[in-house]
Amino acid sequence: MWLLTPEDVRQAEFHTKTHPFTHRDCYDADEVDDFLEQVETTIAVLALKAACKELQLEKERIA
């Protein structure tokens, strides 16, 4: 597992396909869903790291 970088997010590209009813181009939903899962994982890991650091700092402050 790797964490997304801001550059990864900026450079994200998704294939398009034609919607069968509207005949308009739309992003591939599976690709977008996969990317959103990566974004969610990255945010969760970074939030957990921040919370751990905050607890560590609080522990040091109390000691």
Order of alpha helices (4+ residues) and beta strands (2+ residues): alpha-beta-beta-alpha
